[in-house]
Amino acid sequence: MLLQLISVLGALMVLSAYGLLQSGIWSELHAGYLALNIIGSLLLAVVAIEDQRAGFIFLEFAWAGLGLVGVARAVKARRMAS
């Protein structure tokens, strides 16, 4: 039951971030967008690890990694704007 709750929370986080991006409320470098994507994908990775789903483990860690690339881009953009 706990893993189901974790997976639903992770999916809601990732989907919410995507929805807010698509609606124009957030940009791809918005801190909230990046945080929801990274945390949501890591929650889903925990479930994938527990279920021993190699493809999903790869997908979720890659998704989190891409989120970290976004964090680096956001930091760089803020430094250049200062």
Backbone as CSV, one residue per row, in Angstrom:
resi,resn,N_x,N_y,N_z,CA_x,CA_y,CA_z,C_x,C_y,C_z
1,MET,0.818,-1.200,0.000,0.000,0.000,0.000,0.862,1.265,0.000
2,LEU,1.935,1.264,0.797,2.804,2.437,0.866,3.456,2.723,-0.489
3,LEU,3.897,1.663,-1.179,4.515,1.861,-2.491,3.520,2.432,-3.497
4,GLN,2.270,2.033,-3.389,1.243,2.593,-4.269,1.078,4.091,-4.013
5,LEU,1.063,4.483,-2.762,0.934,5.900,-2.421,2.139,6.698,-2.921
6,ILE,3.336,6.128,-2.752,4.550,6.787,-3.233,4.499,6.943,-4.747
7,SER,4.073,5.900,-5.441,4.039,5.975,-6.908,3.004,6.985,-7.393
8,VAL,1.851,7.039,-6.749,0.829,8.014,-7.143,1.325,9.431,-6.865
9,LEU,1.936,9.646,-5.708,2.477,10.974,-5.389,3.540,11.390,-6.409
10,GLY,4.453,10.477,-6.732,5.490,10.780,-7.724,4.899,11.108,-9.077
11,ALA,3.923,10.318,-9.506,3.289,10.569,-10.801,2.557,11.904,-10.802
12,LEU,1.851,12.218,-9.715,1.156,13.508,-9.632,2.132,14.681,-9.687
13,MET,3.280,14.513,-9.067,4.285,15.585,-9.086,4.792,15.828,-10.502
14,VAL,5.164,14.749,-11.181,5.695,14.880,-12.544,4.625,15.438,-13.484
15,LEU,3.421,14.916,-13.375,2.346,15.379,-14.256,1.929,16.819,-13.951
16,SER,1.934,17.203,-12.693,1.614,18.589,-12.332,2.646,19.545,-12.912
17,ALA,3.919,19.176,-12.780,4.975,20.018,-13.334,4.789,20.178,-14.839
18,TYR,4.511,19.091,-15.517,4.318,19.137,-16.969,3.097,19.978,-17.330
19,GLY,2.021,19.811,-16.595,0.811,20.592,-16.850,1.039,22.083,-16.657
20,LEU,1.756,22.447,-15.605,2.048,23.864,-15.355,2.988,24.432,-16.420
21,LEU,3.889,23.605,-16.916,4.757,24.036,-18.009,3.941,24.258,-19.277
22,GLN,3.098,23.294,-19.619,2.313,23.385,-20.852,1.291,24.520,-20.821
23,SER,0.818,24.857,-19.629,-0.156,25.940,-19.514,0.501,27.314,-19.527
24,GLY,1.825,27.342,-19.496,2.548,28.610,-19.530,2.710,29.265,-18.175
25,ILE,2.271,28.600,-17.125,2.410,29.165,-15.779,3.871,29.117,-15.344
26,TRP,4.531,28.024,-15.648,5.948,27.869,-15.330,6.751,27.711,-16.614
27,SER,8.038,28.071,-16.541,8.965,27.824,-17.644,9.801,26.597,-17.298
28,GLU,10.583,26.134,-18.261,11.384,24.936,-18.001,12.501,25.174,-16.998
29,LEU,12.812,26.423,-16.688,13.845,26.713,-15.695,13.257,27.178,-14.366
30,HIS,11.950,27.126,-14.219,11.300,27.508,-12.965,11.678,26.507,-11.875
31,ALA,12.017,27.016,-10.698,12.462,26.145,-9.607,11.399,25.110,-9.231
32,GLY,10.144,25.497,-9.220,9.078,24.560,-8.882,8.963,23.438,-9.890
33,TYR,9.071,23.790,-11.164,9.007,22.790,-12.227,10.134,21.772,-12.059
34,LEU,11.334,22.285,-11.848,12.488,21.400,-11.708,12.364,20.533,-10.461
35,ALA,11.939,21.136,-9.352,11.819,20.388,-8.097,10.769,19.283,-8.213
36,LEU,9.596,19.610,-8.752,8.556,18.583,-8.893,9.010,17.444,-9.785
37,ASN,9.703,17.768,-10.865,10.200,16.728,-11.766,11.232,15.836,-11.092
38,ILE,12.189,16.439,-10.425,13.264,15.656,-9.806,12.724,14.811,-8.663
39,ILE,11.979,15.412,-7.758,11.465,14.667,-6.604,10.465,13.604,-7.050
40,GLY,9.564,13.966,-7.966,8.590,12.998,-8.455,9.247,11.803,-9.118
41,SER,10.255,12.060,-9.939,10.918,10.948,-10.625,11.717,10.090,-9.642
42,LEU,12.290,10.700,-8.619,13.018,9.904,-7.624,12.059,9.037,-6.801
43,LEU,10.878,9.559,-6.508,9.874,8.732,-5.819,9.482,7.543,-6.686
44,LEU,9.275,7.793,-7.968,8.945,6.698,-8.875,10.107,5.714,-9.015
45,ALA,11.336,6.211,-8.926,12.508,5.335,-8.997,12.553,4.395,-7.795
46,VAL,12.172,4.895,-6.622,12.134,4.043,-5.426,11.196,2.858,-5.655
47,VAL,10.035,3.141,-6.206,9.067,2.074,-6.476,9.618,1.117,-7.531
48,ALA,10.252,1.652,-8.560,10.818,0.803,-9.615,11.917,-0.102,-9.065
49,ILE,12.720,0.432,-8.151,13.780,-0.377,-7.538,13.161,-1.499,-6.711
50,GLU,12.161,-1.157,-5.918,11.494,-2.165,-5.085,10.871,-3.265,-5.948
51,ASP,10.307,-2.879,-7.080,9.675,-3.854,-7.990,10.671,-4.499,-8.951
52,GLN,11.930,-4.078,-8.901,12.995,-4.598,-9.763,12.641,-4.470,-11.240
53,ARG,12.240,-3.258,-11.628,11.863,-2.954,-13.018,12.979,-2.144,-13.660
54,ALA,13.908,-2.817,-14.309,15.122,-2.183,-14.826,14.826,-1.023,-15.768
55,GLY,13.889,-1.201,-16.668,13.561,-0.137,-17.613,13.054,1.105,-16.919
56,PHE,12.201,0.922,-15.922,11.659,2.062,-15.200,12.698,2.695,-14.285
57,ILE,13.594,1.888,-13.742,14.688,2.441,-12.934,15.520,3.371,-13.812
58,PHE,15.895,2.900,-14.990,16.664,3.726,-15.918,15.904,4.996,-16.279
59,LEU,14.631,4.848,-16.640,13.817,5.996,-17.031,13.747,7.047,-15.933
60,GLU,13.473,6.637,-14.724,13.284,7.607,-13.640,14.588,8.281,-13.239
61,PHE,15.694,7.549,-13.217,16.963,8.201,-12.901,17.411,9.111,-14.040
62,ALA,17.115,8.720,-15.280,17.430,9.607,-16.410,16.589,10.879,-16.323
63,TRP,15.327,10.741,-15.968,14.434,11.895,-15.829,14.945,12.830,-14.739
64,ALA,15.343,12.274,-13.605,15.903,13.081,-12.514,17.207,13.740,-12.957
65,GLY,18.029,13.014,-13.694,19.287,13.582,-14.195,19.055,14.747,-15.135
66,LEU,18.062,14.609,-16.000,17.729,15.712,-16.902,17.219,16.913,-16.106
67,GLY,16.512,16.644,-15.021,16.081,17.730,-14.148,17.267,18.457,-13.532
68,LEU,18.288,17.707,-13.173,19.492,18.329,-12.615,20.226,19.166,-13.664
69,VAL,20.182,18.742,-14.908,20.735,19.556,-15.994,19.971,20.881,-16.062
70,GLY,18.664,20.818,-15.904,17.847,22.029,-15.875,18.221,22.931,-14.717
71,VAL,18.510,22.359,-13.564,18.945,23.158,-12.409,20.244,23.876,-12.748
72,ALA,21.183,23.175,-13.364,22.460,23.799,-13.749,22.226,24.942,-14.740
73,ARG,21.326,24.735,-15.691,21.009,25.801,-16.653,20.369,27.001,-15.963
74,ALA,19.489,26.730,-15.001,18.813,27.817,-14.286,19.810,28.625,-13.464
75,VAL,20.722,27.931,-12.806,21.752,28.621,-12.007,22.620,29.478,-12.922
76,LYS,23.021,28.925,-14.050,23.855,29.668,-14.999,23.111,30.895,-15.522
77,ALA,21.830,30.742,-15.849,21.034,31.860,-16.359,20.903,32.956,-15.305
78,ARG,20.730,32.567,-14.066,20.602,33.572,-12.990,21.920,34.299,-12.764
79,ARG,23.018,33.582,-12.874,24.330,34.224,-12.712,24.584,35.229,-13.828
80,MET,24.211,34.850,-15.040,24.444,35.738,-16.180,23.528,36.967,-16.120
81,ALA,22.354,36.825,-15.499,21.422,37.938,-15.391,21.855,38.925,-14.312
82,SER,22.687,38.468,-13.388,23.132,39.345,-12.288,24.242,40.271,-12.687
